[in-house]
């Protein structure tokens, strides 16, 4: 499953939920008639299919969505904090130089000198751009996921090359 976002609050009284998307173009999710919902984003999460009734943009980058399985606000409150996902094969192929966050997690990160900086543990959305959270043991680095700092991503090889010094 590719985690697409997280339910952050109920919206209104008719069972709508507010979703914070992880990535660009969340309105394209409307093409998927079925979304999957789980309490955690771990590999052992139990994803349940939900039928999308409606979805639209709301505020700065968030979505609001209505599902057949969530009939009212009380039911929507029970899903606060849950994750939204889809199977990888249900998603459209990304364009050149575009990636799903789930495809980047676990990739090894090396700088241009070939020094291993760790592996991508997660990504953060800052509004301006996404940030790679690279972890190597106890050490954590936050590297902006922009072309100036990330000249190469090779998902098949499991490697991201960054213009970043080991002591930064």
N, C-alpha and C positions, 0 to 999 in steps of 0.2 A: 504494500500500500504506500502511496505517496501522500504524505500529510500536506494538505492545502491551506489549512487555517484552523482557527480556534473560535468556538462560540464564547463570546465575552459578556453577553447579557441578554435577557429577554427584551423584546421590543413590542410595545403595545399590549393589547389584551387578547388578541386573536391567535396567539401561539407563534408569532414571528420571533426570530432570534437575530441578534447582531453578531456578525462574524468578522474577526480580524484576519484578513488573508495573509499568507506567507508567500509573497511574490507578486508579480505583475499580472495584469489582465484577468482579475477574478470574475469579471462579467462573462468571460468565455465559458465558465463552469455551467452556465444556463443550458448549454448544449447537452449536458449530462442529465438524463432524467432521474438517475439514481445517484445519491451521495452516500457515503459510509460515515458512521459516527461511532466514536469510542471514547471512554473515559480517560485513556492515556494514549500516548503516541509510541509506546514501546512495541517491540516486535511481537510480544505475547498478547497484545491488546485484542479484545474481541470486538471486531468491527461489525456493526449492524447496518444493513441497507435501509436508507430512508428515501421516500419518494418526494422529489422536489415539486412543490405546487407553484412557487413564485420566487423570484430573486431580483433584487435591484440594488444599485449603488446607494450608499447612505453616508453622508459626512465625508471626512477626508480619508478616502481609501477603504472604508469598511463596506460591508454588504449587509443587507437584511434579507432573510430567507424564511419561507414558510414551507413546512413539510406536512404531509398527510398524517404522519405519526405524532405530531405535536398539535393537539387541537385548541389549546388555550394557554394563557399566561402561566398558570400553575404548572402545567406540563413543561413549558419552556424554561421555567426557573430550575427544573431538575437537570437540565442539560447545560447549565452555565459551567464553563471551563472544559467542556468536551471538545474533542478534535474532529475535524472534517478531513476526509481522505477519499482517494479513489485508487483503484488498481492502475498500475502503470499503463497497461494496455488500453484503458478507457480514456486516457489523456491524449491530446494531439501531440505529434512530434514537435519538439522545440525547434525554432529556427537556428541557423548557424550562429554561434556565439551566444546562445541562450541555453539555460540549464534549469532543470527542476532542482530545488534545494535537496530533495532526497537523493538525487544522483551525485551530489557533491559530498554528502556526509560520508565520512570514512576514507576519503581520498587522502593520499600522502601529499604533504606540502613541502616543496624544496625551493630554496632561493636560487638566484641565478648562478651562484658559486657552487651549487650542488649540495648545500648543507640542508639536512632534513630538519624542518621546524616542527614537525608533528603531523597530526591528522586532523581533518575537519571534523569537529565535534558537533557543531550546529551553526546556524546562521542567524543574524539579527537584522531586522529591518529598521533602519533609522529614519526613513522618510526620504532623505537625500540619496541614499544608496544602501545596498546590502553590505553586511560585514561578515567575513569568515571568522568563526571562533575556532582557532587552531590550538590543540592541546597536545603537549608532549610531557607525559608524567604529571608533575605538579605545576609545570609552567603553562601559562595561557597567553596567547597572542590574539589580538583583534586586528585583522587586516582588511582594509576596505576592498570590497569586491568590485573594483573598477579597472579599466584597461591600463591605467598608469601603473598600478601595482600588481596586476594579474595578467601578464602577457600571454600565458598559455594554460589551457585546461584540456587535459586528455583523459576523458572519462574511461575510455576503454583500457588505457594503460594504468588507470588509478592514480594519476598524478596531476598536481597543480603546481606550476612554476610561478614564483612571485618575486618581484623586485623589492625585497625586504631583508634587512640585515638581521642576523641571529640575535644581536644584542639590543635590538630596539624594543 
